């Protein structure tokens, strides 16, 4: 068996170079031609022959064929950035008004590293590996687009794995790795609710139908879906983040709009939250003599790790970094991740690679203009993913 740990450590400098090149040219959503061209060229340099680079909106899929073509492991990494100005002061900082402030540059670099190791170990690769480089994770549209475009076909996938780097979960040290059974990240849905009434003078409210009054009632009632209708053992969040209505303090506006997000960790709770939001808004508008239009948008579902796959991945992580450095993620996050769309289709697992700094002053949250990564740990990602691929029976 090839020494995957050694191969990954030997790639460390290359991983850093790849990450820095990607970091300097961040692109958004599906508009990622520079990033895609870079990734395809690097795959070609390794000798990867089956590279499927659709129409520029669907990401990149590359196959490395194993001994059993009937069994396929998917390994996924995202590569889009955020529309924000970088303030890290790094010599390779982006200057185009976008920023890799969530670690996707490292994800893509580590998947390139995984590809390099697996190309070197093709003689021992039991399953075919489908490398999935995905755009547009930040808006939750990339995974559904790739699924629609056939990422699960030709050949079909049996298992899918991936990772998230950074400091999403506290208490970890660089050099460690984290796993979790079951729900790791939340469903992330959105709503826009427009209340319609009859405007008029603030001195004669009896001649109007006040949509701001409807909105205010609803904002309070929505909080009770979690506090009074959801089990305390089921995590859920209903947040109203915007309210827009009116232009003058003495005018009752004809309409008012509220917008927000809904987060939860189970499909059953997710459905209940949507149902009750619709009912509360409809009934409140009717009770106050108005009307309402509800726009409810599903984002990624809950990201749920398969127990069996996670057990296998945990064993590989222990082999790579030592059992003393592998820890369970104690609590899920209510943040969303569109890797969940892939794990809805086939069993999979998503693990955590801490990349914080020993110097706490250098650690900033994801999506912060000063966010950076501890590059010393990069080799761990491809080592775990490549070793997991080689361990398939």
C-alpha positions in Angstrom: 0.0 0.0 0.0 1.3 3.5 -0.9 2.2 5.7 2.0 -0.6 8.3 1.5 0.4 10.4 4.5 3.9 10.7 3.2 2.7 11.6 -0.3 0.4 14.3 1.1 3.1 15.8 3.2 5.3 15.9 0.2 2.6 17.9 -1.6 2.3 20.5 1.2 4.2 23.2 -0.7 2.2 22.6 -3.9 -1.1 22.7 -2.0 -0.1 26.1 -0.6 0.8 27.4 -4.1 -2.5 26.2 -5.5 -4.4 27.8 -2.7 -2.6 31.1 -3.1 -3.2 31.2 -6.8 -6.9 30.6 -6.3 -7.1 33.0 -3.5 -5.7 35.9 -5.6 -8.4 35.5 -8.3 -11.7 34.9 -6.4 -14.9 34.6 -8.5 -18.6 34.5 -7.7 -21.4 32.1 -8.2 -21.4 30.4 -11.6 -19.2 33.2 -13.1 -15.9 31.5 -12.5 -14.0 31.1 -15.8 -10.5 31.9 -14.5 -10.9 29.4 -11.6 -12.3 26.7 -13.8 -9.6 27.1 -16.4 -6.9 26.9 -13.6 -8.4 23.7 -12.2 -8.8 22.0 -15.5 -5.2 22.8 -16.5 -3.8 21.4 -13.3 -5.8 18.2 -13.7 -4.5 17.8 -17.2 -0.9 18.2 -15.9 -1.5 15.3 -13.6 -2.6 13.1 -16.5 -6.3 13.0 -15.6 -7.9 12.1 -18.9 -11.7 12.1 -18.3 -12.4 15.7 -17.4 -16.0 17.0 -18.0 -16.2 20.7 -18.0 -19.7 21.5 -19.0 -20.9 24.9 -20.1 -19.2 27.1 -17.5 -22.2 27.0 -15.2 -22.0 23.4 -13.9 -18.6 23.0 -12.4 -16.0 20.3 -13.2 -16.2 16.6 -13.0 -13.1 14.4 -13.4 -12.9 10.6 -13.2 -10.0 8.5 -12.0 -10.9 4.9 -12.9 -10.4 2.1 -10.3 -10.4 -1.6 -10.5 -14.2 -1.9 -10.0 -15.9 0.5 -12.4 -19.3 -0.4 -11.0 -18.5 1.3 -7.7 -18.0 5.0 -7.6 -16.9 7.3 -4.8 -17.6 11.1 -5.2 -15.3 13.6 -3.5 -16.5 17.1 -3.6 -15.0 20.6 -3.1 -16.5 24.0 -3.8 -14.5 26.9 -5.2 -16.6 30.1 -5.4 -15.9 33.3 -3.3 -17.8 36.1 -1.7 -18.5 39.6 -2.9 -16.5 41.5 -0.3 -13.3 43.5 -0.1 -10.3 41.6 1.4 -8.5 43.2 4.3 -5.9 40.6 5.2 -2.8 42.4 4.0 -1.5 39.1 2.6 0.9 39.3 -0.3 -1.5 37.2 -2.4 -4.6 39.0 -1.3 -7.4 39.6 -3.9 -7.7 43.0 -5.4 -10.8 42.5 -7.6 -13.4 43.3 -4.9 -14.2 39.6 -4.2 -12.6 37.4 -1.5 -12.1 33.8 -0.5 -13.4 34.4 3.0 -14.7 30.9 3.6 -11.9 28.5 2.7 -13.2 27.4 -0.7 -9.8 28.2 -2.2 -8.2 25.6 0.1 -11.0 23.1 -0.6 -10.3 23.2 -4.3 -6.5 23.0 -3.7 -6.9 20.0 -1.5 -9.1 18.2 -4.0 -6.3 18.8 -6.6 -3.9 17.3 -4.1 -6.3 14.3 -3.7 -6.3 13.9 -7.4 -2.5 13.9 -7.6 -2.2 11.3 -4.9 -4.8 9.0 -6.5 -3.2 9.3 -9.9 0.0 8.2 -8.4 -1.8 5.2 -6.7 -4.1 4.1 -9.5 -2.7 0.6 -9.4 -4.2 0.2 -6.0 -7.4 2.2 -6.4 -10.4 -0.2 -5.8 -13.3 2.1 -6.8 -13.6 4.7 -9.5 -13.3 8.2 -8.0 -15.4 11.1 -9.3 -13.8 14.4 -8.4 -16.4 17.1 -8.1 -15.3 20.8 -8.3 -18.5 22.8 -7.6 -19.2 26.5 -8.1 -21.9 28.6 -6.4 -22.0 27.1 -3.0 -22.4 30.5 -1.2 -25.9 31.0 -2.7 -26.8 27.3 -2.5 -27.4 26.9 -6.2 -24.2 25.0 -7.3 -25.0 21.5 -6.0 -28.6 21.5 -7.4 -27.3 22.7 -10.8 -24.7 20.0 -11.0 -27.3 17.4 -10.0 -29.6 18.7 -12.7 -26.7 18.4 -15.1 -26.1 14.8 -14.3 -23.3 14.7 -11.8 -24.9 11.5 -10.3 -25.0 9.8 -13.7 -22.5 8.2 -16.1 -21.4 6.6 -13.8 -23.7 6.7 -10.8 -22.2 7.5 -7.4 -22.5 5.2 -4.4 -20.9 7.3 -1.7 -19.8 11.0 -1.4 -17.5 12.7 1.0 -16.1 16.2 1.5 -14.7 18.6 4.1 -14.9 22.1 5.4 -11.8 23.9 6.6 -11.5 26.9 8.9 -12.9 27.6 12.4 -16.6 26.8 12.1 -16.5 24.8 15.3 -14.6 26.1 18.4 -12.3 24.2 20.6 -10.2 22.5 17.9 -6.5 22.9 17.5 -4.6 22.9 14.2 -3.5 19.4 13.3 -6.8 17.9 14.6 -9.8 16.7 12.5 -13.4 16.6 13.4 -16.3 14.2 12.6 -20.0 14.0 13.6 -22.7 11.4 13.2 -26.0 12.6 12.0 -26.9 16.2 11.6 -23.8 18.5 11.2 -25.3 21.6 9.5 -28.8 23.0 9.2 -31.3 23.4 6.5 -31.2 27.0 5.3 -34.5 28.4 3.9 -35.7 31.9 3.1 -39.0 33.8 3.1 -40.3 37.1 1.7 -43.8 38.1 2.9 -45.7 41.0 1.4 -48.7 42.3 3.4 -51.2 44.4 1.4 -53.7 46.8 2.9 -55.2 50.2 2.2 -53.0 53.3 2.8 -54.1 56.6 4.3 -53.5 59.4 6.8 -52.0 58.4 10.1 -54.7 60.6 11.8 -57.5 58.5 10.4 -56.4 54.8 10.8 -60.0 53.6 10.9 -60.2 54.5 7.2 -57.2 52.4 6.3 -56.1 48.7 6.4 -52.7 48.8 8.0 -50.1 46.3 6.6 -47.5 47.4 9.1 -49.8 46.3 11.9 -50.1 42.9 10.2 -46.3 42.7 9.9 -45.7 43.6 13.5 -48.2 40.9 14.7 -46.6 38.3 12.5 -43.0 39.0 13.7 -44.0 38.3 17.2 -46.1 35.2 16.4 -43.4 33.7 14.3 -41.1 33.4 17.3 -43.6 31.2 19.0 -43.3 28.5 16.4 -39.9 27.7 17.9 -40.7 28.5 21.6 -44.1 26.8 21.7 -44.5 24.4 18.8 -41.1 22.9 18.4 -39.6 20.4 20.8 -36.8 21.8 23.0 -34.8 18.8 21.8 -35.1 19.9 18.1 -33.0 22.9 17.2 -34.7 25.5 15.0 -34.4 29.2 14.2 -36.9 31.6 12.7 -35.2 35.0 12.1 -36.9 38.1 10.6 -34.0 40.1 9.2 -35.8 42.9 7.2 -38.9 44.9 7.5 -39.7 47.5 4.9 -42.8 49.7 4.8 -43.8 53.3 4.8 -42.1 56.6 3.9 -43.5 59.1 6.4 -44.4 58.9 10.1 -47.9 60.3 9.5 -48.8 58.1 6.5 -50.1 54.5 6.7 -48.5 52.7 3.8 -50.4 50.4 1.5 -47.9 47.5 1.8 -45.2 46.2 4.0 -42.6 43.5 3.4 -40.7 41.3 5.8 -37.9 38.9 5.0 -36.0 36.3 6.9 -34.4 32.9 7.2 -35.4 29.6 8.7 -32.9 27.0 10.0 -33.4 23.5 11.5 -31.8 20.1 11.6 -34.5 17.7 10.6 -36.8 17.3 7.5 -39.9 16.9 9.7 -39.2 20.2 11.6 -38.4 21.9 8.3 -41.8 21.1 6.9 -43.6 22.1 10.1 -41.9 25.5 10.1 -42.9 26.3 6.6 -46.5 25.2 7.1 -46.9 27.3 10.2 -45.2 30.4 8.7 -47.7 30.2 5.8 -50.7 29.7 8.2 -49.7 32.5 10.6 -49.1 35.0 7.8 -52.3 34.2 6.0 -54.6 34.1 9.1 -53.1 37.3 10.5 -53.6 39.2 7.3 -57.2 38.0 7.0 -57.9 38.9 10.6 -56.7 42.4 10.1 -58.7 42.8 6.8 -55.7 42.6 4.5 -54.0 40.1 2.2 -50.6 38.6 1.9 -48.3 37.1 -0.7 -45.8 34.5 0.6 -42.6 33.6 -1.2 -40.9 30.7 0.6 -37.6 29.4 -0.9 -35.9 26.2 0.0 -32.1 26.3 0.4 -29.9 23.4 1.2 -31.5 20.6 3.3 -30.0 19.5 6.7 -26.5 18.0 6.1 -26.8 14.6 7.7 -23.8 12.3 7.9 -24.3 8.6 7.4 -23.2 6.6 10.5 -21.4 3.8 8.6 -19.5 6.1 6.2 -18.6 8.4 9.1 -17.2 5.4 11.1 -15.0 4.5 8.1 -13.9 8.1 7.6 -13.2 8.5 11.3 -10.9 5.4 11.2 -9.0 6.9 8.2 -8.7 10.2 10.0 -7.2 8.4 13.0 -4.7 6.6 10.8 -3.6 9.9 9.2 -3.3 12.2 12.2 -3.5 9.8 15.2 -6.6 8.9 17.3 -5.6 11.5 19.9 -6.1 14.2 17.2 -9.5 13.1 16.0 -12.5 14.5 17.9 -16.2 14.5 17.6 -17.9 17.8 16.7 -20.1 18.2 19.8 -22.7 20.5 18.4 -24.0 21.1 14.8 -24.0 24.6 13.4 -27.2 26.3 12.2 -25.2 27.5 9.1 -26.1 25.8 5.8 -24.0 23.9 3.3 -25.2 22.7 -0.1 -23.1 19.6 0.1 -26.3 18.4 1.8 -27.9 18.1 -1.6 -25.4 15.5 -2.6 -25.8 13.6 0.8 -29.6 13.5 0.2 -28.9 11.4 -2.9 -26.4 8.8 -1.5 -24.8 8.0 1.8 -21.9 10.4 2.7 -20.0 12.2 5.3 -18.6 15.7 5.6 -15.7 16.3 8.0 -14.1 19.3 9.6 -10.5 20.3 9.2 -9.5 23.1 11.7 -7.2 25.7 10.2 -7.0 28.3 13.0 -3.8 29.8 14.3 -2.1 29.3 17.6 -2.0 33.1 17.8 -5.7 33.9 18.6 -5.3 37.5 17.3 -5.0 36.1 13.8 -8.3 34.2 14.0 -11.3 35.8 12.4 -14.8 34.3 11.6 -15.7 33.0 8.2 -17.0 35.8 5.9 -14.9 38.4 7.7 -12.6 40.6 5.5 -9.6 39.5 7.6 -10.3 35.8 7.5 -7.3 33.6 6.8 -6.2 30.0 7.1 -3.4 28.2 8.8 -1.8 26.7 5.7 0.3 24.2 7.7 -2.6 21.7 7.9 -3.5 21.6 4.2 -1.9 18.2 3.7 -4.3 16.5 6.1 -7.3 17.0 3.8 -6.0 15.2 0.7 -4.4 12.6 2.9 -7.7 11.7 4.5 -9.7 11.8 1.3 -7.2 9.8 -0.8 -6.7 7.2 2.0 -10.5 6.9 2.3 -10.7 6.3 -1.5 -7.9 3.6 -1.4 -9.6 1.9 1.6 -12.9 1.1 -0.3 -13.4 -2.6 -0.3 
